[in-house]
């Protein structure tokens, strides 16, 4: 009876997690990346007879979330009747109505332009520094040099000066889909630049900053990934929860042996980012599997495997973030690169795994090659080490910056001589019911 009640309480706790995902606050704050954001910097470099020349810089200051293919799209609304006369390093997706211009046709006359990065290989005279990467930006924690994108444009507006110029409004950022919310443009101290010989310092005439933050709740209704568990001491595999990523695609998914997969265009990434998922119980594009492999005297070993179930998506520059108390004693990571993340200096329980360049930094589309894996060796802390009560399994898992759905606690692999359920304390039970009452 005690065990039965314990399992029931555990299920209530798990329901709290599901309710939090659906009715929780759509805040962009991430406790594992509290200062992460994308900053758009707008530097006015010089005035022209009818406007100004600006350099726009997009910095991805997110620790573990990158902007993947098909890349970023930056939009805004002009405050007055501005136009984009010319642009280098990017292009507006629409020209708009430029019929009133008879001689030199502007690049874009849209009142609310949307700018996208060039693909690699554009002519040199159209390029600009840090451009032409298809809008793909690495995360700041993974590769800071690849986390920046820039373009230069000439903005036209008759009679513009530092006294009459107005800040653009209603900034939007797609990266590449929804999820980012941008604040208003703010006037900040002018950016300073060093000349190539490092002997002279110049500065912009005016600088505006726009800060954009990401919310997984705004990006999608359901998680994008799920986690399964297994261990050497239990022959039962704990699968991803059923419909962990929603089952909206269950009518369009395909079995692994379906003849449609032989079509040539199936393996090409669609421009609209439409998924073609393999039919699974969880219906997630990505599954992360955590296997407790070996228990040595001074160490224990884990195998981490990532599997792609999307036939239309290659995940380039993928990242995996894991929160686990024993990540403060990582001894060796065999096939992935690893970087500890310390958002709070006193706590070292979070780390980022990512692929080795030119080896496994691309998680291929679903199929025989849609899998990457590595072993991780961790040194034991004998004062805290235990295999009981799910200690060997992670507390949180993120793939490409989105939190993955974990199995319910009562389903974790347990030791043969240890009951799967556990009794929760009264304060935890009370707080759980309070959360559910408020949320409902």
C-alpha positions as CSV (number, residue, x, y, z in Angstrom):
1,X,0.0,0.0,0.0
2,X,2.8,2.3,0.8
3,X,4.5,1.6,-2.5
4,X,1.3,2.2,-4.4
5,X,0.7,5.5,-2.7
6,X,4.3,6.5,-3.4
7,X,4.0,5.8,-7.1
8,X,0.7,7.8,-7.2
9,X,2.5,10.8,-5.6
10,X,5.3,10.5,-8.1
11,X,2.8,10.6,-10.9
12,X,1.3,13.7,-9.5
13,X,4.8,15.3,-9.5
14,X,5.2,14.3,-13.1
15,X,1.9,15.8,-13.9
16,X,3.2,19.0,-12.5
17,X,5.9,19.0,-15.1
18,X,3.4,18.5,-17.9
19,X,1.2,21.2,-16.6
20,X,4.2,23.6,-16.2
21,X,5.0,23.1,-19.9
22,X,1.4,23.9,-21.0
23,X,0.3,26.5,-18.6
24,X,3.5,27.8,-17.2
25,X,4.7,31.4,-17.6
26,X,5.9,32.0,-21.1
27,X,9.0,33.8,-19.7
28,X,12.2,33.9,-21.7
29,X,14.3,33.4,-18.6
30,X,16.4,30.2,-18.6
31,X,17.9,29.2,-15.3
32,X,20.8,27.4,-17.1
33,X,21.5,30.5,-19.3
34,X,20.3,33.4,-17.3
35,X,22.0,36.1,-19.4
36,X,21.5,34.5,-22.8
37,X,20.1,36.8,-25.5
38,X,20.6,37.9,-29.1
39,X,21.7,41.5,-29.3
40,X,21.2,43.6,-32.5
41,X,23.5,46.6,-32.7
42,X,22.7,49.4,-35.1
43,X,25.7,51.7,-35.7
44,X,25.3,54.8,-37.8
45,X,28.7,55.3,-39.4
46,X,28.2,58.4,-41.6
47,X,25.5,60.7,-42.9
48,X,24.6,61.0,-46.5
49,X,22.8,63.7,-48.5
50,X,19.5,62.0,-47.9
51,X,20.1,59.6,-45.0
52,X,22.8,57.6,-43.4
53,X,25.0,54.5,-43.7
54,X,24.6,51.9,-40.9
55,X,26.3,48.6,-39.9
56,X,23.9,46.2,-38.3
57,X,25.5,43.5,-36.1
58,X,23.7,40.4,-34.7
59,X,25.4,38.8,-31.8
60,X,24.2,35.5,-30.4
61,X,25.1,35.7,-26.7
62,X,23.2,32.5,-25.9
63,X,25.5,30.0,-24.2
64,X,24.1,26.8,-25.8
65,X,21.4,27.8,-28.3
66,X,22.5,28.4,-31.9
67,X,20.5,29.7,-34.9
68,X,20.4,26.8,-37.3
69,X,19.6,26.5,-41.0
70,X,17.7,28.2,-42.8
71,X,19.1,31.0,-40.6
72,X,17.9,34.2,-39.0
73,X,15.5,36.8,-40.4
74,X,15.6,40.3,-38.9
75,X,12.5,42.5,-39.3
76,X,11.5,46.0,-38.2
77,X,9.1,48.9,-39.0
78,X,10.5,52.2,-40.1
79,X,9.6,55.2,-37.9
80,X,9.2,57.6,-40.8
81,X,9.4,57.0,-44.6
82,X,12.8,55.4,-44.8
83,X,14.0,53.1,-47.6
84,X,16.9,50.8,-48.0
85,X,18.8,52.4,-50.9
86,X,21.5,49.6,-51.0
87,X,22.8,46.8,-48.8
88,X,25.9,44.6,-48.6
89,X,26.2,41.3,-46.7
90,X,22.5,40.6,-46.7
91,X,19.3,41.3,-48.6
92,X,15.7,42.3,-48.0
93,X,13.3,39.4,-48.8
94,X,10.9,41.8,-50.6
95,X,11.6,44.9,-52.6
96,X,8.1,46.4,-52.1
97,X,6.6,49.2,-54.1
98,X,9.3,51.4,-55.5
99,X,7.3,52.8,-58.4
100,X,7.8,56.5,-57.4
101,X,11.5,56.2,-58.0
102,X,12.4,56.8,-61.6
103,X,16.2,56.8,-61.7
104,X,18.0,54.7,-59.1
105,X,15.7,52.0,-57.8
106,X,16.2,51.3,-54.1
107,X,16.9,47.9,-52.8
108,X,13.7,47.8,-50.7
109,X,10.8,50.2,-50.2
110,X,8.9,48.1,-47.7
111,X,7.6,49.9,-44.6
112,X,8.4,46.8,-42.6
113,X,11.4,45.1,-44.3
114,X,12.7,41.6,-43.4
115,X,16.4,41.0,-44.0
116,X,18.1,37.7,-44.4
117,X,21.7,36.7,-44.7
118,X,23.4,35.7,-48.0
119,X,24.3,32.2,-48.7
120,X,28.0,31.4,-49.1
121,X,29.4,32.1,-52.5
122,X,27.9,35.4,-53.4
123,X,30.0,37.9,-55.4
124,X,32.7,39.6,-53.4
125,X,31.3,43.1,-54.1
126,X,28.1,42.1,-52.3
127,X,29.8,40.7,-49.2
128,X,30.5,42.3,-45.8
129,X,32.4,41.2,-42.7
130,X,30.9,38.2,-40.9
131,X,28.3,37.7,-43.6
132,X,27.2,35.1,-46.0
133,X,26.7,32.1,-43.7
134,X,23.1,31.5,-44.6
135,X,22.1,33.1,-41.4
136,X,23.5,30.2,-39.3
137,X,25.0,31.4,-36.0
138,X,26.9,29.3,-33.5
139,X,26.1,29.7,-29.8
140,X,28.4,31.9,-27.8
141,X,29.5,29.1,-25.5
142,X,30.4,26.8,-28.4
143,X,32.2,29.1,-30.9
144,X,32.1,32.8,-30.2
145,X,33.9,33.7,-33.5
146,X,30.9,32.1,-35.4
147,X,28.2,33.7,-33.2
148,X,28.2,37.0,-35.0
149,X,26.7,38.2,-38.3
150,X,26.8,41.7,-39.9
151,X,25.5,43.7,-42.9
152,X,25.9,47.3,-44.1
153,X,23.1,49.3,-45.6
154,X,22.4,52.8,-46.9
155,X,19.2,54.2,-45.6
156,X,17.5,57.0,-47.5
157,X,15.3,59.7,-46.0
158,X,15.3,63.3,-47.2
159,X,16.8,65.7,-44.6
160,X,18.0,63.1,-42.2
161,X,20.4,64.2,-39.5
162,X,21.3,63.3,-35.9
163,X,18.5,65.5,-34.8
164,X,15.7,64.1,-37.0
165,X,16.6,60.4,-37.3
166,X,14.2,58.1,-35.6
167,X,14.8,54.7,-34.2
168,X,13.1,51.8,-36.1
169,X,10.3,50.1,-34.2
170,X,8.7,46.6,-33.7
171,X,11.9,44.6,-34.2
172,X,11.3,40.9,-34.9
173,X,13.8,38.0,-35.0
174,X,13.1,34.5,-36.5
175,X,15.8,32.1,-35.6
176,X,14.7,30.5,-38.0
177,X,11.2,29.9,-36.5
178,X,9.3,31.8,-33.8
179,X,10.3,32.0,-30.1
180,X,12.2,35.3,-30.0
181,X,10.7,38.4,-28.5
182,X,12.6,41.7,-29.1
183,X,12.5,44.8,-27.0
184,X,12.5,48.3,-28.2
185,X,15.6,49.9,-29.8
186,X,17.5,51.9,-27.2
187,X,20.1,54.6,-27.7
188,X,23.4,53.6,-26.1
189,X,26.9,55.0,-26.0
190,X,28.4,55.0,-29.5
191,X,30.4,51.9,-30.5
192,X,34.2,52.4,-30.7
193,X,36.3,50.8,-33.4
194,X,40.1,50.2,-33.8
195,X,41.8,50.6,-37.1
196,X,43.6,47.6,-38.6
197,X,47.0,48.9,-37.4
198,X,45.5,49.3,-33.8
199,X,46.9,52.9,-33.7
200,X,43.6,54.9,-34.1
201,X,40.2,54.6,-32.5
202,X,37.1,55.8,-34.3
203,X,33.5,55.6,-33.2
204,X,30.0,55.4,-34.6
205,X,27.9,58.6,-34.8
206,X,25.0,56.9,-33.1
207,X,24.4,53.4,-31.7
208,X,21.1,51.6,-31.0
209,X,20.7,48.3,-29.2
210,X,17.9,45.8,-29.5
211,X,17.8,42.8,-27.1
212,X,15.9,39.6,-28.2
213,X,15.2,36.7,-25.8
214,X,14.0,33.2,-26.5
215,X,11.1,31.4,-25.0
216,X,10.5,27.7,-25.7
217,X,6.9,28.1,-24.8
218,X,6.4,30.7,-27.6
219,X,8.4,28.6,-30.1
220,X,6.3,25.4,-30.0
221,X,3.4,23.8,-28.1
222,X,5.4,20.6,-27.3
223,X,9.0,19.7,-26.6
224,X,11.3,19.0,-29.5
225,X,13.1,16.1,-27.9
226,X,12.8,13.4,-25.3
227,X,15.0,11.3,-23.1
228,X,15.1,7.5,-22.5
229,X,17.1,5.7,-19.8
230,X,18.7,2.3,-19.3
231,X,21.3,0.8,-16.9
232,X,23.6,-2.2,-16.5
233,X,21.8,-3.2,-13.3
234,X,18.3,-3.4,-14.8
235,X,17.3,-5.1,-18.0
236,X,14.3,-2.8,-18.5
237,X,14.7,0.2,-20.8
238,X,12.7,3.3,-19.7
239,X,11.4,4.7,-23.0
240,X,10.5,8.3,-23.8
241,X,7.0,9.2,-22.6
242,X,4.2,8.4,-25.1
243,X,3.5,11.4,-27.4
244,X,6.3,13.3,-25.5
245,X,6.5,15.8,-28.4
246,X,2.8,15.8,-29.3
247,X,1.3,13.5,-31.8
248,X,0.2,16.0,-34.4
249,X,2.4,14.3,-37.0
250,X,1.1,10.8,-36.4
251,X,-1.0,10.9,-39.6
252,X,2.0,12.0,-41.8
253,X,4.8,10.0,-40.2
254,X,6.4,7.1,-42.1
255,X,7.7,3.7,-41.1
256,X,11.4,3.1,-41.4
257,X,11.0,0.7,-44.3
258,X,8.4,2.8,-46.2
259,X,9.1,3.1,-49.9
260,X,8.5,6.8,-49.8
261,X,12.0,7.1,-48.3
262,X,13.5,6.0,-51.6
263,X,12.4,9.2,-53.3
264,X,15.2,11.6,-54.0
265,X,13.6,14.7,-52.6
266,X,12.8,13.1,-49.3
267,X,16.4,13.7,-48.1
268,X,16.5,17.4,-49.0
269,X,15.7,19.9,-46.3
270,X,12.5,21.7,-47.1
271,X,12.6,25.5,-47.2
272,X,9.5,25.7,-45.0
273,X,11.3,23.4,-42.4
274,X,8.4,20.8,-42.6
275,X,9.3,17.7,-40.8
276,X,9.0,14.1,-42.1
277,X,9.2,12.0,-38.9
278,X,9.6,8.3,-38.5
279,X,6.6,6.8,-36.7
280,X,7.5,6.3,-33.1
281,X,5.8,6.0,-29.7
282,X,7.1,9.4,-28.6
283,X,6.9,11.2,-32.0
284,X,9.9,13.3,-31.3
285,X,12.4,14.5,-33.9
286,X,15.3,13.9,-31.4
287,X,15.8,11.2,-28.8
288,X,18.6,11.4,-26.2
289,X,19.4,8.0,-24.6
290,X,21.3,7.9,-21.3
291,X,22.8,4.5,-20.4
292,X,24.6,3.8,-17.1
293,X,27.1,1.5,-18.6
294,X,29.7,0.4,-16.0
295,X,30.3,0.9,-12.3
296,X,34.0,0.9,-11.5
297,X,35.6,1.3,-8.0
298,X,36.6,4.9,-8.4
299,X,34.6,5.8,-11.6
300,X,31.4,5.2,-13.4
301,X,30.7,5.3,-17.1
302,X,27.8,6.6,-19.1
303,X,27.0,6.2,-22.8
304,X,25.1,9.1,-24.4
305,X,23.4,8.5,-27.8
306,X,21.5,11.0,-29.9
307,X,19.1,9.7,-32.6
308,X,17.5,11.8,-35.3
309,X,14.0,10.7,-36.4
310,X,13.5,13.5,-38.9
311,X,14.0,12.5,-42.5
312,X,14.2,16.2,-43.7
313,X,16.6,17.7,-41.2
314,X,20.4,17.6,-40.7
315,X,21.3,19.2,-37.3
316,X,24.6,21.1,-37.9
317,X,26.4,22.4,-34.9
318,X,24.2,20.5,-32.6
319,X,24.6,20.9,-28.8
320,X,23.5,18.8,-25.8
321,X,23.3,20.4,-22.4
322,X,22.9,18.1,-19.3
323,X,22.4,19.0,-15.7
324,X,23.7,16.3,-13.3
325,X,25.4,16.7,-9.9
326,X,28.4,14.5,-10.8
327,X,29.3,16.7,-13.8
328,X,31.7,18.5,-11.5
329,X,34.0,15.4,-11.8
330,X,34.0,14.6,-15.5
331,X,37.3,12.7,-16.2
332,X,37.0,12.0,-19.9
333,X,34.6,12.4,-22.8
334,X,35.5,10.1,-25.6
335,X,33.8,11.1,-28.8
336,X,32.2,14.5,-28.1
337,X,33.7,17.9,-27.2
338,X,32.7,19.0,-23.7
339,X,32.6,22.3,-21.9
340,X,31.4,22.8,-18.3
341,X,28.7,25.5,-17.9
342,X,28.7,27.5,-14.6
343,X,25.8,30.0,-14.7
344,X,26.2,30.2,-11.0
345,X,29.8,30.2,-9.8
346,X,29.1,28.2,-6.6
347,X,27.4,25.3,-8.6
348,X,29.1,23.2,-11.2
349,X,26.5,20.6,-12.2
350,X,25.9,21.5,-15.9
351,X,27.9,20.8,-19.0
352,X,27.5,21.1,-22.7
353,X,28.4,18.3,-25.2
354,X,28.8,19.0,-28.9
355,X,30.3,17.3,-31.9
356,X,33.9,17.3,-32.9
357,X,34.6,19.4,-36.0
358,X,34.7,17.5,-39.2
359,X,33.9,14.3,-37.3
360,X,30.5,14.2,-35.8
361,X,29.4,17.9,-35.6
362,X,26.5,17.1,-37.9
363,X,23.7,14.9,-36.8
364,X,22.5,13.5,-40.0
365,X,18.8,13.0,-41.0
366,X,16.9,9.9,-39.9
367,X,18.4,6.7,-41.2
368,X,21.5,4.6,-40.7
369,X,23.7,7.7,-40.2
370,X,21.2,9.6,-38.0
371,X,23.0,8.8,-34.8
372,X,25.9,10.1,-32.7
373,X,27.2,8.7,-29.4
374,X,29.9,9.0,-26.9
375,X,31.0,7.5,-23.5
376,X,31.6,9.7,-20.5
377,X,33.8,8.8,-17.6
378,X,33.0,10.4,-14.2
379,X,34.9,10.1,-11.0
380,X,32.9,9.1,-7.9
381,X,32.4,11.3,-4.9
382,X,32.0,8.6,-2.3
383,X,30.3,10.9,0.1
384,X,27.4,11.4,-2.3
385,X,27.6,8.6,-4.9
386,X,24.7,6.2,-5.1
387,X,22.8,4.4,-7.8
388,X,19.5,4.6,-5.9
389,X,16.6,6.9,-6.4
390,X,17.5,7.9,-9.9
391,X,20.7,9.7,-8.9
392,X,22.6,8.3,-11.9
393,X,20.3,10.0,-14.3
394,X,20.2,13.7,-15.4
395,X,17.9,16.3,-13.9
396,X,17.5,18.3,-17.1
397,X,18.5,17.7,-20.7
398,X,18.5,20.3,-23.5
399,X,19.0,19.6,-27.2
400,X,19.9,22.7,-29.3
401,X,18.7,24.9,-26.5
402,X,15.3,23.3,-26.1
403,X,14.5,21.3,-22.9
404,X,13.7,17.7,-23.5
405,X,10.9,15.7,-21.9
406,X,12.2,13.2,-19.3
407,X,10.4,10.0,-18.2
408,X,8.3,10.1,-15.1
409,X,10.3,9.5,-11.9
410,X,8.6,6.3,-11.0
411,X,9.7,4.7,-14.3
412,X,13.4,5.2,-13.8
413,X,15.5,2.0,-13.8
414,X,15.9,0.9,-10.2
415,X,18.2,-1.5,-8.4
416,X,16.9,-5.1,-8.1
417,X,16.9,-4.8,-4.3
418,X,15.3,-1.3,-4.3
419,X,11.7,-0.4,-4.8
420,X,10.9,1.8,-7.7
421,X,8.6,4.1,-5.8
422,X,9.7,6.5,-3.0
423,X,7.8,8.4,-0.4
424,X,7.9,12.1,-0.9
425,X,8.0,14.6,2.0
426,X,4.9,16.5,3.1
427,X,6.3,19.9,2.0
428,X,6.9,18.6,-1.5
429,X,3.4,17.2,-1.7
430,X,1.8,20.4,-0.5
431,X,3.8,22.6,-2.9
432,X,2.8,20.2,-5.8
433,X,-0.9,20.6,-5.0
434,X,-0.6,24.4,-4.6
435,X,1.1,24.6,-8.0
436,X,-1.7,22.5,-9.6
437,X,-4.4,24.6,-8.0
438,X,-2.9,27.9,-9.2
439,X,-2.1,26.6,-12.7
440,X,-5.6,25.2,-13.2
